[in-house]
Amino acid sequence: MIIGNIEHLNLVPYLPAKLQHAIEYIRDNVNSNTPTGKYEIEGEKVFFMVSENIPRQRQDANPEYHKKYIDIQIVLEGEEGMAISTLAPHTEITEDNIASGDIAFVKTPDEETIFVAHQNDFVIFYPGEVHKPLCVVDGKLAKVRKVVVKVDVNYL
């Protein structure tokens, strides 16, 4: 997992060039007028989805991980809680959609940490890293506008 802010990429100089390029693309081309939906940068190797969601209570969300794609989650508006875990994700799979959708849900680990992403913050989740996005922050059910960039791990 890597965290940072799209306006201060100089603070994460170790970002792989292709991930940095994807973040810069979002910073330079996506704004509050960009309609929700799916967009391609490099076909199915690098694409992104713009969405608007109401977060959910942490206990109501299921942790997930991916196998093929790296997730770059960028908050455009609002605040988003993301529960994370450093424990191995493969112990108790509750729903396995890796083959059809590159996502598997797992039982909530005993150890979770909540990270709050603010406007222009990004979090990069590599394949196998368990994360629970769209969690409520301070009990506020306020809309979150965000981008999730998917980067095929073999593209790096």
VOVEXVO-326161 format. One line per 3 residues: number of its first residue (from 1); their letters; for each residue z negated, y negated, x negated of N, C-alpha, C. Coordinates in Angstrom, 1 decimal. Each point is the difference from the previous one (the first is absolute). Layout:
N
NUM) A) Z:Y:X:Z:Y:X:Z:Y:X  ... .
! end
This chain:
156
1) MII) 0.0:1.2:-0.8:0.0:-1.2:0.8:0.0:-1.2:-0.9  0.8:-1.0:0.4:0.1:-1.3:-0.7:-0.2:-1.1:1.1  -0.8:-1.0:-0.3:-0.1:-1.1:0.9:0.4:-1.3:-0.7 .
4) GNI) 0.5:-0.9:0.9:0.3:-1.3:-0.6:0.4:-1.0:1.1  0.6:-1.1:-0.4:0.5:-1.0:1.0:1.4:-0.3:-0.4  0.9:-0.1:1.0:1.4:-0.3:-0.2:0.3:-1.3:-0.7 .
7) EHL) -0.9:-1.0:0.2:0.1:-1.3:-0.7:-0.5:0.0:-1.4  -0.6:1.1:-0.4:-0.6:0.0:-1.4:0.3:1.3:-0.7  1.2:0.3:0.0:0.5:1.3:-0.7:-0.3:0.0:-1.5 .
10) NLV) -0.2:-1.1:-0.6:-0.3:-0.1:-1.4:-1.4:0.6:-0.3  -0.8:0.2:1.0:-1.3:0.6:-0.2:0.0:1.5:0.0  1.2:0.6:0.3:0.2:1.4:-0.1:1.3:0.3:-0.8 .
13) PYL) -0.1:-0.3:-1.3:1.2:0.1:-0.9:0.4:1.5:-0.2  -0.8:0.9:0.3:0.3:1.4:-0.2:0.8:0.7:1.1  0.4:-0.8:1.0:0.7:0.6:1.2:1.3:0.6:-0.5 .
16) PAK) 0.4:1.2:0.4:1.4:0.4:-0.3:1.0:-1.0:0.5  1.0:-0.2:-0.7:1.0:-1.0:0.3:0.6:0.2:1.4  0.3:1.2:0.4:0.6:0.2:1.4:-1.0:-0.3:1.1 .
19) LQH) -1.3:0.2:-0.2:-1.0:-0.4:1.0:-0.1:-1.5:0.0  0.0:-0.6:-1.2:-0.1:-1.5:0.0:1.2:-0.6:0.7  1.2:0.5:-0.3:1.2:-0.5:0.7:-0.1:0.1:1.5 .
22) AIE) -0.5:1.1:0.5:-0.2:0.2:1.5:-1.0:-1.1:0.5  -1.1:-0.2:-0.7:-0.9:-1.0:0.5:0.6:-1.4:0.0  0.7:-0.3:-1.1:0.7:-1.3:-0.1:1.0:-0.2:1.1 .
25) YIR) 0.7:1.1:0.4:1.0:0.0:1.0:-0.7:-0.4:1.4  -1.1:0.6:0.2:-0.8:-0.4:1.3:-0.4:-1.4:-0.1  -0.6:-0.4:-1.1:-0.5:-1.4:-0.2:1.1:-1.0:0.3 .
28) DNV) 1.2:0.3:-0.5:1.1:-1.0:0.0:0.8:0.1:1.3  -0.1:1.1:0.8:0.9:0.2:1.1:-0.6:0.2:1.3  -1.3:0.3:0.1:-0.6:0.3:1.3:-1.0:-1.1:0.3 .
31) NSN) 0.0:-0.4:1.2:-1.0:-1.0:0.5:-0.3:0.2:1.4  -0.7:-1.0:0.6:-0.5:0.1:1.4:1.1:0.1:1.0  1.3:-0.4:-0.4:1.1:0.1:0.9:0.8:1.3:-0.1 .
34) TPT) -0.4:0.9:-1.0:0.7:1.3:-0.1:-0.4:0.9:1.1  1.0:0.5:0.8:-0.4:0.8:1.1:-0.6:1.3:-0.4  -0.9:0.6:0.8:-0.5:1.3:-0.3:1.1:1.0:-0.1 .
37) GKY) -0.1:1.1:-0.8:1.0:1.0:-0.1:0.1:0.5:-1.4  1.0:0.9:-0.2:0.3:0.6:-1.3:1.1:-0.7:-0.7  -0.1:-0.2:-1.3:1.0:-0.6:-0.8:0.2:0.8:-1.3 .
40) EIE) 1.2:0.0:-0.5:0.3:0.7:-1.3:0.1:-1.0:-1.1  -0.5:0.4:-1.2:0.2:-0.8:-1.2:1.0:0.8:-0.9  -0.3:1.3:-0.2:0.8:1.0:-0.7:0.2:1.2:0.8 .
43) GEK) 0.5:-0.1:1.2:0.2:1.2:0.8:-1.3:0.7:0.3  0.0:1.3:0.0:-1.3:0.7:0.3:-0.9:0.1:-1.3  0.5:-0.5:-1.1:-0.8:0.0:-1.2:-1.1:-1.1:0.1 .
46) VFF) 0.4:-1.1:0.5:-1.0:-1.1:0.2:0.4:-0.7:1.3  -1.0:0.0:0.9:0.2:-0.6:1.3:-1.4:-0.5:0.5  0.1:-0.9:1.0:-1.3:-0.5:0.5:0.0:-0.2:1.5 .
49) MVS) -1.2:0.0:0.6:-0.2:-0.2:1.4:-0.9:-1.2:0.2  0.4:-0.9:0.9:-0.9:-1.1:0.4:-0.6:0.4:1.3  -1.3:-0.2:0.1:-0.7:0.4:1.3:-1.1:-1.0:0.3 .
52) ENI) -0.4:0.0:1.3:-1.1:-0.8:0.4:-0.9:1.0:0.8  -1.2:0.0:-0.4:-1.0:1.0:0.6:-1.3:-0.6:0.2  -0.7:0.6:0.9:-1.5:-0.3:0.2:-0.7:1.1:-0.7 .
55) PRQ) -0.9:-0.4:-0.9:-0.7:1.1:-0.8:-0.9:0.8:0.9  -0.5:1.1:-0.5:-0.8:0.9:0.8:-1.4:0.2:-0.7  -0.9:0.5:0.7:-1.3:0.2:-0.7:0.2:1.1:-1.0 .
58) RQD) -0.7:-0.2:-1.1:0.1:1.0:-1.2:-0.2:1.4:0.4  -1.0:0.3:0.9:-0.2:1.4:0.4:1.0:0.5:0.9  0.9:-0.8:0.6:1.1:0.5:0.8:1.3:0.2:-0.7 .
61) ANP) 0.0:-0.3:-1.3:1.2:0.1:-0.8:0.0:1.3:-0.8  1.1:0.6:-0.3:0.1:1.2:-0.8:0.6:-0.4:-1.4  -0.7:0.5:-1.0:0.5:-0.2:-1.3:1.3:0.7:-0.2 .
64) EYH) 0.9:-0.5:-0.9:1.3:0.5:-0.2:0.4:0.0:-1.4  1.0:0.8:-0.4:0.6:-0.1:-1.3:1.4:0.4:0.1  0.8:-0.3:-1.0:1.4:0.3:0.0:0.3:0.8:-1.3 .
67) KKY) 1.2:0.6:0.0:0.4:0.9:-1.1:1.2:-0.6:-0.7  1.0:-0.5:0.8:1.3:-0.4:-0.6:0.0:-1.5:-0.3  -0.6:-0.8:0.8:0.1:-1.5:-0.1:-1.3:-0.6:-0.4 .
70) IDI) 0.2:-1.1:-0.9:-1.1:-0.9:-0.3:-0.1:-1.0:1.1  -1.2:-0.4:0.5:-0.2:-1.0:1.0:-0.3:-1.3:-0.7  0.7:-1.1:0.3:-0.5:-1.3:-0.4:-0.3:-0.7:1.3 .
73) QIV) -1.3:-0.2:0.3:-0.4:-0.7:1.2:-0.3:-1.4:-0.3  0.7:-0.9:0.7:-0.2:-1.5:-0.2:-0.4:-0.6:1.3  -1.1:-0.8:0.0:-0.4:-0.7:1.2:0.6:-1.4:0.0 .
76) LEG) 0.8:-0.2:1.1:0.6:-1.3:0.1:-0.8:-1.0:0.8  -0.7:0.5:1.0:-0.9:-0.9:0.8:-1.2:0.8:0.4  -1.2:-0.6:0.0:-1.2:0.7:0.5:-0.7:0.6:-1.2 .
79) EEG) -1.0:0.9:0.4:-0.8:0.8:-1.0:0.1:1.4:0.5  0.1:0.9:-1.0:0.1:1.4:0.3:-1.0:0.8:-0.9  -0.9:0.7:0.7:-0.8:1.0:-0.8:0.7:1.2:-0.3 .
82) MAI) -0.2:0.5:-1.2:0.7:1.3:-0.4:-1.1:0.8:-0.6  -0.3:1.1:0.6:-1.0:1.0:-0.5:0.7:0.8:-1.0  -0.6:0.2:-1.2:0.6:0.8:-1.1:-0.9:1.0:-0.5 .
85) STL) 0.5:1.1:-0.6:-0.8:1.0:-0.6:0.7:0.5:-1.2  -0.8:0.3:-1.0:0.5:0.6:-1.2:-0.1:1.5:-0.1  -0.4:0.6:1.1:-0.2:1.4:0.1:1.4:0.7:0.2 .
88) APH) 0.1:1.2:-0.4:1.2:0.8:0.2:0.3:0.1:1.5  1.3:-0.3:0.4:0.4:-0.1:1.4:0.3:1.4:0.6  0.2:1.0:-0.7:0.5:1.3:0.5:-1.0:0.9:0.5 .
91) TEI) -1.3:-0.4:0.1:-1.0:1.0:0.4:0.0:0.4:1.5  0.1:-1.0:0.9:0.0:0.2:1.4:1.0:-0.8:0.7  1.3:0.5:0.0:1.1:-0.6:0.7:-0.2:0.2:1.5 .
94) TED) 0.0:-1.1:0.8:-0.1:0.1:1.4:1.4:-0.1:0.7  1.0:-0.6:-0.6:1.3:0.0:0.5:1.0:-0.1:-1.2  0.9:0.9:-0.1:0.9:0.1:-1.2:1.4:-0.4:0.5 .
97) NIA) 0.4:-1.2:-0.3:1.4:-0.4:0.3:0.7:-0.4:-1.3  -0.3:0.6:-1.1:0.6:-0.3:-1.3:1.5:0.3:0.1  0.4:1.2:0.5:1.4:0.4:0.0:0.8:-0.9:0.9 .
100) SGD) -0.5:-0.4:1.1:0.8:-0.8:1.0:-0.2:-1.5:-0.2  -1.1:-0.5:-0.5:-0.2:-1.4:0.0:-0.7:-0.5:-1.2  -0.2:0.8:-1.0:-0.8:-0.4:-1.3:-1.3:-0.6:0.3 .
103) IAF) -0.8:0.7:0.9:-1.3:-0.5:0.3:-0.9:1.2:0.4  -1.2:0.1:-0.5:-0.9:1.0:0.4:-1.3:-0.8:0.3  -0.7:0.4:1.0:-1.3:-0.5:0.4:-1.1:1.0:-0.4 .
106) VKT) -1.1:-0.5:-0.5:-1.1:0.8:-0.5:-1.3:-0.4:0.7  -1.0:0.9:-0.1:-1.3:-0.3:0.5:-0.6:-1.1:-0.9  -0.7:-0.9:0.7:-0.6:-1.1:-0.7:-0.9:0.5:-1.1 .
109) PDE) 0.2:-0.4:-1.3:-0.8:0.4:-1.1:-1.4:-0.5:0.2  -1.0:0.7:-0.6:-1.4:-0.5:0.0:-0.1:-1.3:-0.7  0.8:-0.3:-1.0:-0.1:-1.3:-0.7:1.3:-0.8:0.3 .
112) ETI) -0.3:-1.1:0.6:1.1:-1.0:0.3:-0.5:-1.4:-0.4  1.0:-0.8:-0.5:-0.3:-1.4:-0.3:0.9:-0.8:0.8  -0.4:-1.1:0.5:0.8:-0.9:0.8:0.4:-1.2:-0.9 .
115) FVA) 1.3:-0.2:0.0:0.6:-1.2:-0.7:0.6:-0.9:1.0  -0.2:-1.3:-0.1:0.5:-1.0:0.9:1.2:-0.7:-0.6  1.2:0.2:0.6:1.2:-0.7:-0.5:0.2:-1.3:0.8 .
118) HQN) 0.2:-1.1:-0.7:0.2:-1.3:0.7:1.5:-0.3:-0.1  0.4:-1.1:0.6:1.3:-0.5:-0.1:0.6:0.0:-1.4  1.2:0.6:-0.1:0.7:0.2:-1.3:-0.6:1.0:-1.0 .
121) DFV) -1.1:0.7:0.4:-0.5:1.1:-0.8:0.9:1.2:0.1  0.1:0.8:-1.0:0.7:1.3:0.1:-0.9:1.1:-0.6  0.3:1.2:0.5:-0.7:1.2:-0.5:1.1:1.0:-0.2 .
124) IFY) 0.1:0.6:-1.1:1.0:1.1:-0.3:-0.8:1.3:0.0  0.5:0.9:0.8:-0.5:1.4:0.1:1.0:0.9:-0.5  -0.3:0.8:-1.1:0.9:1.0:-0.5:-0.2:1.2:0.8 .
127) PGE) 1.0:0.9:-0.1:-0.1:1.3:0.8:-1.3:0.7:-0.4  -0.6:0.5:1.1:-1.2:0.8:-0.2:-1.3:-0.9:0.2  0.2:-1.3:-0.1:-1.2:-0.9:0.2:-0.3:-0.2:1.4 .
130) VHK) -1.2:0.4:0.4:-0.5:-0.1:1.4:-0.3:-1.4:0.4  0.6:-0.5:1.1:-0.3:-1.3:0.5:0.0:0.0:1.5  -0.8:-0.9:0.6:-0.1:-0.2:1.4:0.3:-1.5:0.3 .
133) PLC) 1.2:-0.3:0.3:0.4:-1.4:0.3:-0.4:-0.5:1.4  0.1:-1.3:0.2:-0.1:-0.6:1.3:-1.4:0.2:0.6  -1.0:-0.2:-0.9:-1.4:0.0:0.5:-0.5:-1.4:0.3 .
136) VVD) -0.9:-0.1:1.0:-0.6:-1.2:0.4:-0.8:-0.6:-1.1  0.0:-1.3:-0.1:-0.8:-0.8:-1.0:-1.0:-0.8:0.8  -1.3:0.2:-0.3:-1.1:-0.7:0.6:0.1:0.0:1.6 .
139) GKL) 0.5:1.1:0.5:0.0:0.2:1.5:1.1:-0.8:0.7  0.8:-0.7:-0.7:1.1:-0.9:0.6:1.2:0.9:0.3  0.4:0.0:1.2:1.3:0.7:0.4:1.1:-1.0:0.0 .
142) AKV) 0.3:-0.6:-1.1:1.0:-1.0:-0.1:1.3:0.6:-0.6  1.1:-0.5:0.5:1.3:0.6:-0.4:0.2:-0.1:-1.6  0.7:1.0:-0.5:0.3:0.0:-1.4:1.5:0.2:-0.1 .
145) RKV) 0.7:-0.9:-0.7:1.4:0.1:-0.2:0.1:0.4:-1.5  0.8:1.1:-0.2:0.1:0.6:-1.3:1.3:0.6:-0.3  0.2:0.3:-1.3:1.2:0.7:-0.4:-0.5:1.2:-0.8 .
148) VVK) 0.6:1.2:0.3:-0.2:1.2:-0.8:1.4:0.3:-0.7  0.0:-0.1:-1.3:1.1:0.4:-0.8:-0.1:1.4:-0.4  1.0:0.8:0.2:0.0:1.4:-0.4:1.0:0.1:-1.2 .
151) VDV) -0.6:0.5:-1.1:0.8:0.2:-1.2:0.0:1.5:-0.4  1.1:0.6:0.0:0.1:1.4:-0.4:-0.5:0.2:-1.4  -1.0:0.9:-0.2:-0.6:0.1:-1.3:1.0:0.4:-1.1 .
154) NYL) 1.1:0.7:0.4:1.0:0.4:-1.0:0.9:-1.2:-0.4  -0.1:-1.1:0.8:0.8:-1.2:-0.3:-0.6:-0.7:-1.3  -1.3:0.2:-0.2:-0.6:-0.7:-1.2:0.6:0.7:-1.2 .
! end
